[in-house]
Amino acid sequence: MNEIESLLSRHSVIVIIGTGGKGTGAGTVLPIAQMARRQKKLVIPVFVRPSFERHEVEKRRYDHALRVADGFDAAGIRLMEILNDRGYADADPQPQSVVWERMNLPIARGLRGLLYVLWDLSQVDPSDLSMLFAGPGRLRIGFSELNPAAGREPDDDDIKSAVNACWENPFCAFNGVPGSSLVCIQGDWSNVVDGKIKGGLASLALRGSAESPYNPLYARAIHTPRPWGVTALFTEYTGVHEPHTLEWTHKPSPQSVRPATNGTPSELAPSAVVIAEKPDQVPIARPRSASGNETLMSARLRGTSNAAPIP
């Protein structure tokens, strides 16, 4: 436990990924999130609820997984809950490994875009983040690729398709009204395109209601390598809550970051850590900062121990 506390203390943003497959994730994801909260870190917990109907887990494990979300609500920590049940389709039956891989990709790509924004405080105000994550409720992440050829702007059809795909993530347990969001735009195009992306997402969130509480945040994910796209993290509206106090361990300056060239990854400051359920998981990226430190981004989203790693 001391080792985990020491690891958390070195980072500003903590992404925790656990599953209810065998009990380890269900039993540890909340205590680690609470530990990070006590250290005044920005914590993004992701919990994968396995399917009982599709025979991923036995009833006892499934019931245990159901209680995880209740614990986060009681602790006042927002949770991104992934429902494996929603990955299956009777009209298109597929093996579990195919279902999990299909669910992994949009979530993993969404987290990638989010982390490119959160490590750079010039892109988003920490006080806004402290309000964005305040209170209980669910989180939903969406990603859509928007990757035009060099020298070409995305057209209206490209933008509409990207906005709709980013809004709809059927795997997240998010049934409430969106209260806010952090929209992370990746791409070297004009402000006109940015405005259409923002307006399209806002229109879906507001759904024509003047009484909607929706109040989004926007950020550019600078130096993001291709493929580009749009990531949106939506928060469920659960009332007005006191903002969290956040302490940022690293305060990188954009001037100290090496820009990406020819599609190669840029160098990141070590301000985010992803803690996954097991220590033997395959790293999805290990970018180095200018100081030589590595940003830890090892994780799998899965229902049991056999799912594929995040791309």
HUTARA-V672524 format. One record per backbone hydrogen bond with DSSP energy under -1.0 kcal/mol. NH is the residue of the N-H (numbers start at 1). CO is the residue of the C=O. If there is no record, write none. Layout:
nh & co
NH & CO
NH & CO
This chain:
nh & co
5 & 1
6 & 2
7 & 3
8 & 4
9 & 5
10 & 7
11 & 8
12 & 271
13 & 271
14 & 42
15 & 273
16 & 44
17 & 275
18 & 46
20 & 48
27 & 23
28 & 24
29 & 25
32 & 28
33 & 29
34 & 30
35 & 31
36 & 32
37 & 33
38 & 34
39 & 35
40 & 37
41 & 36
42 & 12
44 & 14
46 & 16
47 & 80
48 & 18
49 & 82
55 & 52
56 & 51
57 & 51
62 & 58
63 & 59
64 & 60
65 & 61
66 & 62
67 & 63
68 & 65
71 & 67
72 & 68
73 & 69
74 & 70
75 & 71
77 & 72
79 & 137
80 & 45
82 & 47
83 & 171
84 & 49
86 & 83
87 & 84
88 & 85
92 & 89
99 & 95
100 & 96
101 & 97
102 & 98
103 & 99
104 & 100
105 & 101
107 & 103
108 & 104
109 & 105
110 & 106
111 & 107
112 & 108
113 & 109
114 & 110
115 & 111
116 & 112
118 & 114
119 & 115
120 & 117
123 & 120
129 & 125
130 & 126
131 & 127
132 & 128
133 & 129
134 & 131
139 & 79
140 & 234
142 & 232
144 & 230
146 & 228
152 & 149
159 & 155
160 & 156
161 & 157
162 & 158
163 & 159
164 & 160
165 & 161
166 & 162
167 & 163
168 & 164
172 & 169
173 & 81
174 & 172
179 & 235
182 & 233
183 & 217
184 & 231
185 & 219
186 & 229
189 & 187
194 & 190
195 & 191
196 & 192
197 & 193
198 & 194
199 & 195
200 & 196
201 & 197
202 & 198
203 & 199
204 & 200
205 & 201
206 & 202
207 & 203
209 & 206
212 & 209
215 & 179
217 & 181
219 & 183
221 & 185
222 & 220
230 & 144
231 & 184
232 & 142
233 & 182
234 & 140
235 & 180
236 & 138
237 & 177
244 & 130
247 & 40
256 & 253
257 & 254
264 & 261
271 & 269
273 & 13
274 & 296
275 & 15
284 & 297
289 & 293
292 & 289
295 & 287
307 & 304
310 & 299
